[in-house]
């Protein structure tokens, strides 16, 4: 098993087709995580035949202090707080994991402009995405579903549609405002973003997940030289997929670690 160090960066390709092993690249820099990286790389020894990945977070709570359970952490927050003493990156900063008292148009704009990581829960299944806002280019979304072996990418209007849908489906914004102010979203002073939000809200209960949207996705391989707890041990270019007994919100936390440490960006050649 190899490891991921802070400073590794993923370059995200823009082309829809013809992805190869060089499409997702790694650039390294040393910004204080060398000791942590060496400790993991030198301290973790495992037989390659042993499936040693922690597919569930729950058993780790056996080692938590009793006060940990009195704080009422949400699922993502519970994992982030548990590992905060040993991680040199703030896993709560710029991450959306609980409801905000904001209009959906403002929340959508904030998520894209700040390039936030957003955790999503639909029917007790957790997924997550990383928003990317390259200069002079359309916004991009990297979407991770623990049931799928690849990170998925969507750009432009499709990106905005998926982000708006997931925010609405997870009830992250002020849905009551939509219900009580239809003219704000559909009237003569409205705009394309508001109309899109209203149309999604109006049929949100008929849409099960992002697969219900008419979106063209691109699949991205995972091709880092160093990585930790994210890869499929039989195929290092894909993600570990969820198995019986897995904790999907822990796997989305690992995806967030990957995004936080690697800081995905659009490569020079697009």
BADREN-469140 format. One record per residue (C-alpha): residue number from 1; residue in three letters; x, y, z negated. Coordinates in nm, 2 decimals. Layout:
# residues N
{r NUM,'Ala',{X,Y,Z}}
...
***
This chain:
# residues 270
{r 1,'Unk',{0.00,0.00,0.00}}
{r 2,'Unk',{0.13,0.34,0.09}}
{r 3,'Unk',{0.03,0.68,-0.04}}
{r 4,'Unk',{-0.08,1.03,0.04}}
{r 5,'Unk',{0.12,1.34,-0.07}}
{r 6,'Unk',{0.00,1.70,-0.09}}
{r 7,'Unk',{0.12,1.88,0.21}}
{r 8,'Unk',{0.02,1.61,0.46}}
{r 9,'Unk',{-0.21,1.76,0.72}}
{r 10,'Unk',{-0.45,1.61,0.97}}
{r 11,'Unk',{-0.46,1.76,1.32}}
{r 12,'Unk',{-0.81,1.72,1.45}}
{r 13,'Unk',{-0.85,1.67,1.83}}
{r 14,'Unk',{-1.12,1.86,2.02}}
{r 15,'Unk',{-1.15,1.63,2.32}}
{r 16,'Unk',{-1.46,1.40,2.31}}
{r 17,'Unk',{-1.30,1.11,2.49}}
{r 18,'Unk',{-0.97,0.93,2.53}}
{r 19,'Unk',{-0.86,0.94,2.16}}
{r 20,'Unk',{-0.54,0.75,2.09}}
{r 21,'Unk',{-0.30,0.70,1.81}}
{r 22,'Unk',{-0.15,1.04,1.86}}
{r 23,'Unk',{-0.47,1.24,1.84}}
{r 24,'Unk',{-0.47,1.26,1.46}}
{r 25,'Unk',{-0.12,1.37,1.35}}
{r 26,'Unk',{0.06,1.44,1.03}}
{r 27,'Unk',{0.27,1.73,0.93}}
{r 28,'Unk',{0.45,1.73,0.60}}
{r 29,'Unk',{0.56,1.99,0.36}}
{r 30,'Unk',{0.68,1.98,0.00}}
{r 31,'Unk',{0.47,2.19,-0.23}}
{r 32,'Unk',{0.52,2.03,-0.57}}
{r 33,'Unk',{0.36,1.69,-0.53}}
{r 34,'Unk',{0.68,1.50,-0.47}}
{r 35,'Unk',{0.70,1.36,-0.82}}
{r 36,'Unk',{0.34,1.25,-0.81}}
{r 37,'Unk',{0.39,1.09,-0.47}}
{r 38,'Unk',{0.70,0.90,-0.58}}
{r 39,'Unk',{0.53,0.78,-0.89}}
{r 40,'Unk',{0.25,0.63,-0.69}}
{r 41,'Unk',{0.47,0.49,-0.42}}
{r 42,'Unk',{0.73,0.34,-0.65}}
{r 43,'Unk',{0.49,0.24,-0.93}}
{r 44,'Unk',{0.22,0.06,-0.74}}
{r 45,'Unk',{0.32,-0.29,-0.64}}
{r 46,'Unk',{0.07,-0.53,-0.50}}
{r 47,'Unk',{0.06,-0.85,-0.31}}
{r 48,'Unk',{-0.06,-0.77,0.05}}
{r 49,'Unk',{-0.30,-1.06,0.02}}
{r 50,'Unk',{-0.46,-0.90,-0.28}}
{r 51,'Unk',{-0.75,-0.66,-0.22}}
{r 52,'Unk',{-0.65,-0.41,-0.49}}
{r 53,'Unk',{-0.85,-0.11,-0.38}}
{r 54,'Unk',{-1.08,0.03,-0.65}}
{r 55,'Unk',{-1.41,-0.01,-0.48}}
{r 56,'Unk',{-1.60,0.10,-0.78}}
{r 57,'Unk',{-1.55,0.38,-1.03}}
{r 58,'Unk',{-1.78,0.26,-1.31}}
{r 59,'Unk',{-1.53,0.02,-1.48}}
{r 60,'Unk',{-1.29,0.32,-1.52}}
{r 61,'Unk',{-1.54,0.48,-1.75}}
{r 62,'Unk',{-1.45,0.22,-2.01}}
{r 63,'Unk',{-1.14,0.42,-2.07}}
{r 64,'Unk',{-1.31,0.76,-2.10}}
{r 65,'Unk',{-1.34,0.94,-2.43}}
{r 66,'Unk',{-1.68,0.94,-2.59}}
{r 67,'Unk',{-1.72,1.32,-2.54}}
{r 68,'Unk',{-1.70,1.27,-2.16}}
{r 69,'Unk',{-2.05,1.12,-2.16}}
{r 70,'Unk',{-2.20,1.42,-2.34}}
{r 71,'Unk',{-2.13,1.67,-2.06}}
{r 72,'Unk',{-2.40,1.57,-1.82}}
{r 73,'Unk',{-2.17,1.56,-1.51}}
{r 74,'Unk',{-2.32,1.49,-1.17}}
{r 75,'Unk',{-2.19,1.19,-0.98}}
{r 76,'Unk',{-1.92,1.37,-0.78}}
{r 77,'Unk',{-1.84,1.60,-1.07}}
{r 78,'Unk',{-1.81,1.30,-1.30}}
{r 79,'Unk',{-1.54,1.15,-1.09}}
{r 80,'Unk',{-1.36,1.48,-1.04}}
{r 81,'Unk',{-1.36,1.55,-1.41}}
{r 82,'Unk',{-1.24,1.20,-1.49}}
{r 83,'Unk',{-0.93,1.23,-1.26}}
{r 84,'Unk',{-0.86,1.60,-1.32}}
{r 85,'Unk',{-0.59,1.54,-1.58}}
{r 86,'Unk',{-0.38,1.35,-1.33}}
{r 87,'Unk',{-0.45,1.54,-1.01}}
{r 88,'Unk',{-0.27,1.86,-0.92}}
{r 89,'Unk',{-0.55,1.98,-0.70}}
{r 90,'Unk',{-0.88,2.12,-0.81}}
{r 91,'Unk',{-1.14,1.88,-0.68}}
{r 92,'Unk',{-1.43,2.12,-0.77}}
{r 93,'Unk',{-1.30,2.43,-0.59}}
{r 94,'Unk',{-1.47,2.50,-0.26}}
{r 95,'Unk',{-1.68,2.18,-0.29}}
{r 96,'Unk',{-2.06,2.19,-0.28}}
{r 97,'Unk',{-2.20,1.92,-0.51}}
{r 98,'Unk',{-2.50,2.08,-0.69}}
{r 99,'Unk',{-2.79,2.30,-0.60}}
{r 100,'Unk',{-2.74,2.67,-0.53}}
{r 101,'Unk',{-3.01,2.94,-0.56}}
{r 102,'Unk',{-2.95,3.07,-0.21}}
{r 103,'Unk',{-3.14,3.11,0.11}}
{r 104,'Unk',{-3.04,2.83,0.35}}
{r 105,'Unk',{-2.92,3.07,0.62}}
{r 106,'Unk',{-2.68,3.22,0.36}}
{r 107,'Unk',{-2.57,2.88,0.23}}
{r 108,'Unk',{-2.51,2.75,0.59}}
{r 109,'Unk',{-2.30,3.06,0.66}}
{r 110,'Unk',{-2.10,3.01,0.34}}
{r 111,'Unk',{-2.03,2.65,0.39}}
{r 112,'Unk',{-1.89,2.71,0.74}}
{r 113,'Unk',{-1.70,3.03,0.67}}
{r 114,'Unk',{-1.53,2.89,0.36}}
{r 115,'Unk',{-1.47,2.55,0.53}}
{r 116,'Unk',{-1.62,2.38,0.23}}
{r 117,'Unk',{-1.64,2.01,0.15}}
{r 118,'Unk',{-2.00,1.91,0.09}}
{r 119,'Unk',{-2.11,1.59,-0.08}}
{r 120,'Unk',{-2.46,1.46,0.02}}
{r 121,'Unk',{-2.69,1.20,-0.13}}
{r 122,'Unk',{-2.99,1.07,0.07}}
{r 123,'Unk',{-3.19,0.78,-0.07}}
{r 124,'Unk',{-2.92,0.70,-0.33}}
{r 125,'Unk',{-2.65,0.68,-0.06}}
{r 126,'Unk',{-2.36,0.93,-0.07}}
{r 127,'Unk',{-2.18,1.07,0.23}}
{r 128,'Unk',{-1.96,1.38,0.26}}
{r 129,'Unk',{-1.84,1.63,0.52}}
{r 130,'Unk',{-1.56,1.88,0.57}}
{r 131,'Unk',{-1.64,2.20,0.76}}
{r 132,'Unk',{-1.37,2.35,0.98}}
{r 133,'Unk',{-1.39,2.70,1.12}}
{r 134,'Unk',{-1.10,2.74,1.37}}
{r 135,'Unk',{-1.04,3.10,1.49}}
{r 136,'Unk',{-1.20,3.19,1.82}}
{r 137,'Unk',{-1.35,2.84,1.85}}
{r 138,'Unk',{-1.68,2.68,1.76}}
{r 139,'Unk',{-1.72,2.54,1.41}}
{r 140,'Unk',{-1.65,2.18,1.35}}
{r 141,'Unk',{-1.77,1.92,1.10}}
{r 142,'Unk',{-1.59,1.60,0.99}}
{r 143,'Unk',{-1.85,1.36,0.85}}
{r 144,'Unk',{-1.77,1.05,0.64}}
{r 145,'Unk',{-2.02,0.78,0.57}}
{r 146,'Unk',{-1.88,0.49,0.35}}
{r 147,'Unk',{-2.09,0.25,0.57}}
{r 148,'Unk',{-1.89,0.35,0.88}}
{r 149,'Unk',{-1.53,0.27,0.96}}
{r 150,'Unk',{-1.45,0.60,1.13}}
{r 151,'Unk',{-1.46,0.97,1.05}}
{r 152,'Unk',{-1.71,1.13,1.29}}
{r 153,'Unk',{-1.68,1.48,1.44}}
{r 154,'Unk',{-1.93,1.72,1.59}}
{r 155,'Unk',{-1.87,2.08,1.71}}
{r 156,'Unk',{-2.06,2.39,1.80}}
{r 157,'Unk',{-2.44,2.40,1.78}}
{r 158,'Unk',{-2.45,2.03,1.68}}
{r 159,'Unk',{-2.23,2.11,1.38}}
{r 160,'Unk',{-2.46,2.39,1.26}}
{r 161,'Unk',{-2.76,2.16,1.31}}
{r 162,'Unk',{-2.60,1.87,1.11}}
{r 163,'Unk',{-2.49,2.11,0.83}}
{r 164,'Unk',{-2.84,2.27,0.81}}
{r 165,'Unk',{-3.01,1.92,0.80}}
{r 166,'Unk',{-2.78,1.79,0.53}}
{r 167,'Unk',{-2.82,2.10,0.31}}
{r 168,'Unk',{-3.20,2.08,0.35}}
{r 169,'Unk',{-3.22,1.70,0.30}}
{r 170,'Unk',{-3.02,1.73,-0.02}}
{r 171,'Unk',{-3.22,2.02,-0.14}}
{r 172,'Unk',{-2.91,2.24,-0.19}}
{r 173,'Unk',{-3.09,2.57,-0.12}}
{r 174,'Unk',{-3.41,2.76,-0.19}}
{r 175,'Unk',{-3.68,2.55,-0.01}}
{r 176,'Unk',{-3.96,2.74,-0.19}}
{r 177,'Unk',{-3.86,3.05,0.00}}
{r 178,'Unk',{-3.92,2.87,0.33}}
{r 179,'Unk',{-4.26,2.75,0.21}}
{r 180,'Unk',{-4.37,3.09,0.10}}
{r 181,'Unk',{-4.22,3.31,0.38}}
{r 182,'Unk',{-4.29,3.15,0.71}}
{r 183,'Unk',{-4.27,3.48,0.90}}
{r 184,'Unk',{-3.91,3.53,0.78}}
{r 185,'Unk',{-3.82,3.22,0.97}}
{r 186,'Unk',{-4.06,3.23,1.27}}
{r 187,'Unk',{-4.16,3.59,1.31}}
{r 188,'Unk',{-4.05,3.85,1.56}}
{r 189,'Unk',{-3.76,3.96,1.34}}
{r 190,'Unk',{-3.63,3.61,1.30}}
{r 191,'Unk',{-3.32,3.46,1.47}}
{r 192,'Unk',{-3.21,3.13,1.61}}
{r 193,'Unk',{-3.06,3.01,1.27}}
{r 194,'Unk',{-3.38,3.08,1.08}}
{r 195,'Unk',{-3.59,2.91,1.34}}
{r 196,'Unk',{-3.36,2.61,1.34}}
{r 197,'Unk',{-3.38,2.59,0.96}}
{r 198,'Unk',{-3.76,2.62,0.96}}
{r 199,'Unk',{-3.80,2.35,1.23}}
{r 200,'Unk',{-3.58,2.11,1.03}}
{r 201,'Unk',{-3.76,2.19,0.70}}
{r 202,'Unk',{-4.10,2.13,0.87}}
{r 203,'Unk',{-4.01,1.78,0.97}}
{r 204,'Unk',{-3.75,1.69,0.71}}
{r 205,'Unk',{-3.95,1.41,0.56}}
{r 206,'Unk',{-3.96,1.23,0.90}}
{r 207,'Unk',{-3.58,1.25,0.95}}
{r 208,'Unk',{-3.40,0.97,0.76}}
{r 209,'Unk',{-3.04,1.07,0.81}}
{r 210,'Unk',{-2.80,1.23,1.06}}
{r 211,'Unk',{-2.87,0.94,1.29}}
{r 212,'Unk',{-3.22,1.09,1.34}}
{r 213,'Unk',{-3.07,1.40,1.51}}
{r 214,'Unk',{-3.00,1.41,1.88}}
{r 215,'Unk',{-2.63,1.47,1.83}}
{r 216,'Unk',{-2.33,1.35,2.03}}
{r 217,'Unk',{-2.06,1.24,1.78}}
{r 218,'Unk',{-1.69,1.17,1.84}}
{r 219,'Unk',{-1.52,0.90,1.64}}
{r 220,'Unk',{-1.17,0.98,1.50}}
{r 221,'Unk',{-0.92,0.72,1.39}}
{r 222,'Unk',{-0.73,0.76,1.06}}
{r 223,'Unk',{-0.37,0.77,1.16}}
{r 224,'Unk',{-0.16,0.90,0.87}}
{r 225,'Unk',{0.19,0.76,0.79}}
{r 226,'Unk',{0.10,0.79,0.42}}
{r 227,'Unk',{-0.25,0.74,0.27}}
{r 228,'Unk',{-0.41,0.61,-0.05}}
{r 229,'Unk',{-0.73,0.42,-0.13}}
{r 230,'Unk',{-0.90,0.54,0.20}}
{r 231,'Unk',{-0.78,0.29,0.46}}
{r 232,'Unk',{-0.90,-0.05,0.57}}
{r 233,'Unk',{-0.62,-0.28,0.46}}
{r 234,'Unk',{-0.67,-0.49,0.78}}
{r 235,'Unk',{-0.68,-0.19,1.02}}
{r 236,'Unk',{-0.50,0.13,0.89}}
{r 237,'Unk',{-0.67,0.34,1.16}}
{r 238,'Unk',{-1.01,0.31,1.01}}
{r 239,'Unk',{-1.18,0.38,0.67}}
{r 240,'Unk',{-1.27,0.12,0.42}}
{r 241,'Unk',{-1.64,0.04,0.47}}
{r 242,'Unk',{-1.88,0.00,0.18}}
{r 243,'Unk',{-1.93,-0.35,0.05}}
{r 244,'Unk',{-2.17,-0.50,-0.20}}
{r 245,'Unk',{-2.11,-0.35,-0.54}}
{r 246,'Unk',{-1.92,-0.04,-0.41}}
{r 247,'Unk',{-1.98,0.30,-0.55}}
{r 248,'Unk',{-2.03,0.52,-0.25}}
{r 249,'Unk',{-2.00,0.85,-0.45}}
{r 250,'Unk',{-1.65,0.74,-0.55}}
{r 251,'Unk',{-1.56,0.67,-0.19}}
{r 252,'Unk',{-1.68,1.02,-0.09}}
{r 253,'Unk',{-1.46,1.16,-0.37}}
{r 254,'Unk',{-1.16,0.98,-0.20}}
{r 255,'Unk',{-1.26,1.14,0.13}}
{r 256,'Unk',{-1.26,1.48,-0.05}}
{r 257,'Unk',{-0.91,1.41,-0.18}}
{r 258,'Unk',{-0.80,1.34,0.17}}
{r 259,'Unk',{-0.95,1.67,0.29}}
{r 260,'Unk',{-0.81,1.86,0.00}}
{r 261,'Unk',{-0.46,1.73,0.03}}
{r 262,'Unk',{-0.43,1.70,0.41}}
{r 263,'Unk',{-0.62,2.02,0.49}}
{r 264,'Unk',{-0.76,1.92,0.83}}
{r 265,'Unk',{-0.70,2.17,1.11}}
{r 266,'Unk',{-0.73,2.20,1.49}}
{r 267,'Unk',{-0.41,2.12,1.68}}
{r 268,'Unk',{-0.25,2.37,1.92}}
{r 269,'Unk',{-0.35,2.17,2.22}}
{r 270,'Unk',{-0.71,2.16,2.10}}
***
